[in-house]
Amino acid sequence: MERNFVISNADYLTRPTCIILPCTNIFWAMFYYAGLMIYHGIFKYGWHRTCTNDYQFPFRRPKILNKKAMNKKFKFLNPDINYGVSYQDGQFDDVRLCLDNILTATLDEYIPGMKGANILNYTAFKNFTKNGLGKINGVILQDQITKKEFTVKTRCVVNCTGIHSDQIRKIDDPSVEPRMIASEGTHVILPGEYVNKNHGLILPATEDGRVIFVLPYQDKALVGTTDNIYPEKTNNPKTDPNALVFLCRELQKIYPLRTEDELRSKIISYWTGLFF
Ligand SMILES: Cc1cc2nc3c(=O)[nH]c(=O)nc-3n(C[C@H](O)[C@H](O)[C@H](O)COP(=O)(O)OP(=O)(O)OC[C@H]3O[C@@H](n4cnc5c(N)ncnc54)[C@H](O)[C@@H]3O)c2cc1C
């Protein structure tokens, strides 16, 4: 659903990306092929129900690739990889999409009858104001550059502060129980030779059961995984060195001609973020 909405509303910020699951034998290839055909079918079914314009369904159906085709697409591939199953997914530029949403929200009449929004950055929510009945009727915000506080009257407040949502809920009602657990995602950038510029790889069965993507991204290879519990809710999470070891060790399974240390020495940049 999410993919359908993004593609049909902002096709200029998205592109189909071919992703391949490397497989050692034909049985695994058939197994993943069947699963991906179901995934593709659900997506196609949803597309015809949610696509609001005449944009054509953009994705080709999954395909089984032989060893020759795999070796042509990827350098250094493990000789045990005899097959691959390719499918198409959507890749979009999240920063531009976010900015696009924000700027569109400022337009008067973009939604007929509605005025554009006022938007503020470098502004922190500090507290709620309430009426005599204890109902929220405003928010106290602070300009993070001048440190000046000001109040905005509200009819409705939407708490979309990610991992900090519980903190905001507690300001309203200190007795509420926390709902959020922070998940950590670590991504590394490797030279473009570790991926094909039109094809990514997905490793569906890592040693701890998580999935790793190796995707073409701005002429480089973006390697990442998510879904690891992080103990604190902070804006500046530190990258756990073990996360880099984990990624390199898993990559080494598909690129055995490169040692783990060699892979680590190729890392151009890395970062960690938190989400819930
Ligand atoms: C490395 C990594 C890779 C990921 N990859 C993918 C992916 O491939 N696909 C995918 O679908 N998802 C991915 N995710 C998950 C995705 O990023 C999150 O699910 C998504 O960003 C959540 O959006 P959100 O708006 O709810 O929260 P957030 O994006 O966390 O936004 C919350 C905002 O609230 C602001 N805020 C917090 N407290 C205050 C306050 N007191 N005052 C004012 N503002 C405040 C924060 O500054 C922040 O801007 C990834 C996450 C990470 C970390």
The ligand as an ORCA input file, in Angstrom:
! r2SCAN-3c Opt
* xyz 0 1
  C      19.087      3.419      9.343
  C      17.578      3.311      9.131
  C      17.098      2.759      7.938
  C      15.738      2.672      7.709
  N      15.318      2.158      6.516
  C      14.006      2.119      6.236
  C      13.552      1.660      4.963
  O      14.342      1.267      4.109
  N      12.222      1.661      4.742
  C      11.316      2.103      5.665
  O      10.113      2.097      5.394
  N      11.711      2.540      6.887
  C      13.025      2.556      7.189
  N      13.444      3.006      8.423
  C      12.414      3.372      9.418
  C      11.877      4.788      9.164
  O      12.961      5.701      9.096
  C      10.938      5.192     10.340
  O       9.928      4.221     10.443
  C      10.297      6.554     10.073
  O      11.292      7.535      9.954
  C       9.338      6.934     11.217
  O       8.796      8.195     10.886
  P       8.143      9.136     11.974
  O       7.772     10.409     11.279
  O       7.072      8.399     12.693
  O       9.298      9.414     13.064
  P      10.701     10.134     12.876
  O      11.198     10.020     11.470
  O      11.575      9.610     13.991
  O      10.366     11.678     13.134
  C      10.130     12.204     14.425
  C      10.477     13.685     14.398
  O      10.033     14.307     15.622
  C      11.015     15.247     16.034
  N      10.904     15.503     17.481
  C      11.110     14.658     18.509
  N      10.876     15.272     19.695
  C      10.514     16.554     19.403
  C      10.164     17.699     20.190
  N      10.101     17.659     21.533
  N       9.884     18.830     19.531
  C       9.908     18.914     18.188
  N      10.214     17.867     17.376
  C      10.528     16.698     17.991
  C      12.352     14.576     15.652
  O      13.380     15.556     15.544
  C      11.982     13.953     14.303
  O      12.215     14.852     13.242
  C      14.808      3.114      8.691
  C      15.289      3.666      9.885
  C      16.654      3.758     10.108
  C      17.153      4.380     11.405
*
